[in-house]
Amino acid sequence: MSTLNALQVAIEVAQRQRDGARQALLDLQRIAQAGQAQLDQLSRYAEETQQRWGMRAGASVQPEVMFHHYQFMARLEHTMGLQTEVVQAQGQRVAQAHQALLQAELRVQSLQKVLQRKQQELALAQQRREQKQTDERASLRLAPLYSTSPQGQEV
């Protein structure tokens, strides 16, 4: 029975670890979605800014203003590149967390199968003990019938 208790404790620990891995995955997925949303927002802003400046293509603009626009767009592109790297790194962390969750789930399932096998083994052993006791009681009841009679002859 102590083996069963130890297995049940191990299963509970593994389930808590699995639940923690699931929560970590959900947290990382939310962070990755927020990072992707921020990248999308930066991309839309860059497109809108470029479209506004595109409408002014025929208008005369001072060179200093154009220099600042190009400098701003370069910084915006650089920021988008950095955010893309962040999103990719978060995607890798999500993949790792997903793998960790799968491993934790496999651990729980394998421990549950071990517990189930142990319970089946114990039930089978108990059934065999009971069958042996039943057989012994039956043989004890039938023993007087096959014992020797007073004249020394078997019945």
Helices and strands as residue ranges (DSSP letters): H 2-55, H 63-142, G 143-146
